Amino acid sequence: MSKKHLLPEEVFYDMADFFKVFGDASRIKILYSLYIREMSVGELVELLDMNQSAVSHQLRLLRQSDLVKFRKEGKAVIYSLDDSHVFAVLEQGFKHIAHKNGLEENEYEPKDNP
C-alpha cells in the first residue's frame, strides 16, 4: 500500500472526532434510547433518571455531532437518531459488545426500529 491509497488527512481527524462522541456512557444511553424509538427530553429524563440540564447538555453535543436531530410537536421537542448511518453504527457496536460478552449478537437489538 502506498500513500496515494490513504484518505485525505482531514477525514481521519473527522473520524476521530466522530468516535470521541461515543466515549461517554450518558451519551450512549441517550443514543440507545433513541435507537429504540424517538423521545422527548422529558421522556429521556424519566427513563434515564438524569436531570434535565444533563440530558439537554448531552443532546446538544449529539446534535452538534450530527448524531441526533429534533422536531417540534407543539411545545414538545422530539429527538431521534439523525439517519440510518447512526443507527447502523450503534447496531454494529451493540452486536460487537454482545459477541465479546458471549451473547447472541441480537441480544441488544431494539424491539421497535426507528
C-alpha positions in Angstrom: 0.0 0.0 0.0 1.3 3.5 -0.8 0.4 6.9 0.5 -1.8 7.5 -2.6 -4.2 4.9 -1.2 -4.7 6.9 2.1 -7.7 9.2 2.5 -7.1 12.9 3.0 -5.8 13.8 6.5 -8.9 15.7 7.5 -11.0 12.5 7.1 -9.0 10.8 9.8 -9.5 13.8 12.1 -13.2 13.9 11.4 -13.4 10.1 12.2 -11.6 10.6 15.4 -14.0 13.4 16.4 -16.9 11.2 15.4 -15.8 8.4 17.6 -14.9 10.7 20.6 -18.6 11.4 21.0 -19.2 7.7 21.8 -16.7 8.0 24.7 -19.4 9.0 27.3 -21.8 6.5 28.9 -24.5 9.1 29.3 -24.4 9.8 25.6 -24.5 6.1 24.7 -27.6 5.7 27.0 -29.3 8.5 25.2 -28.3 7.1 21.8 -29.5 3.7 22.7 -32.8 5.1 23.9 -33.2 6.9 20.6 -32.1 3.7 18.8 -35.2 2.1 20.2 -37.6 5.0 19.4 -37.8 8.7 19.2 -38.3 10.5 22.5 -38.9 13.9 24.1 -36.4 15.4 26.6 -38.9 14.7 29.4 -39.1 11.0 28.4 -35.3 10.7 28.3 -35.0 12.4 31.7 -37.5 10.0 33.2 -36.2 6.9 31.5 -32.5 7.5 32.2 -33.0 9.0 35.7 -30.9 12.0 34.7 -31.7 15.7 35.4 -33.0 17.8 32.5 -29.9 20.0 32.2 -27.6 17.0 31.9 -29.9 15.4 29.2 -30.1 18.7 27.4 -26.3 19.2 27.5 -25.7 15.7 26.1 -28.3 16.2 23.4 -26.7 19.5 22.4 -23.4 17.7 21.9 -25.1 14.9 20.0 -26.8 17.4 17.7 -23.6 19.3 17.1 -22.0 16.0 16.1 -24.9 15.3 13.7 -25.9 12.1 15.5 -29.4 13.2 16.6 -32.0 15.5 15.1 -35.1 17.0 16.5 -38.5 18.3 15.5 -41.1 20.3 17.4 -44.6 19.0 18.2 -46.4 21.9 19.8 -44.3 22.7 22.9 -42.6 19.3 22.9 -39.2 18.7 21.3 -38.9 15.2 19.9 -35.4 13.7 19.3 -34.4 10.9 17.0 -31.2 9.4 15.5 -30.0 11.6 12.7 -30.1 8.9 10.0 -29.7 5.2 9.2 -25.9 5.5 9.3 -26.1 6.4 13.0 -28.5 3.5 13.6 -26.0 1.2 11.8 -23.0 2.3 13.8 -24.9 1.7 17.1 -26.3 -1.6 15.8 -22.8 -2.8 15.0 -21.4 -1.6 18.3 -24.1 -3.5 20.2 -23.5 -6.6 18.2 -19.8 -6.4 18.9 -20.3 -5.9 22.6 -22.8 -8.8 22.7 -20.3 -11.0 20.9 -17.4 -10.1 23.2 -19.7 -10.9 26.2 -20.5 -14.3 24.8 -24.1 -13.4 24.0 -26.1 -13.7 20.8 -25.4 -10.8 18.5 -29.0 -9.8 18.5 -29.2 -9.6 22.3 -29.2 -5.8 22.4 -31.4 -5.2 19.3 -34.3 -2.9 20.0 -37.8 -4.3 19.9 -39.0 -1.4 17.7 -36.7 0.1 15.0 -37.0 3.8 14.4 
